[in-house]
Amino acid sequence: ARPRGQAAFLALNIGSGYRASPLNEQVEDRFYSLRDYGLFTKRTQAEYNAWTPLTDGGLLDVSTNIAPTLPSGSVGWKIALPRSGEKVLAEPRTFGNVIYFPTFTPDVSGAGASCTPRQGTNRLFAVNLFDGSPSNNRDAGVTPVPADRETALAQGGISPEAVFLFP
């Protein structure tokens, strides 16, 4: 990817979530977009040894910022998923510089009924690859908010990854 006027990079987009435990509400999951500016750069062993590992704290948190400005050379950004127990359980897809990723949030109201399976809510996030901002202003002209990043899906179970169809 290449933002206008900046260096090209390879983006690695990944969400956290443990698919084997979709009802867990104790972990605060996130979505990350990491950048590698030197993908095809040949490095020496000394350069690899001197490389500083990327940490969660080194990423710009854009969770509540709908118009973030990432500095040139930024290593990436992250979004803390807004609901308790919300997690990414399917791989993200990128098309037209927009990242699409589904999330699943367990329904806490079903916790008391032991014979009734707990359900949850699926959402599809659509965010700008370059800065994590909403790809659309979903409330039509009103000031954009973090909720503009997502759309609730009317689907039971755990939704799969986004699929693009070209008829």
Secondary structure, DSSP 4 states (H G I P E B T S, - for coil): ---TTS---EEEEEE---TT-TT--SS--EEEEEEES-TT----HHHHHHPPPP-GGGSEE-SS-SS--PPTT--EEEEE-SSTT-B--S--EEETTEEEEEEEEE-GGGGG-TTSPP-EEEEEEEEETTT--BSS-TTTTSPP-GGGGEEEE---S----------
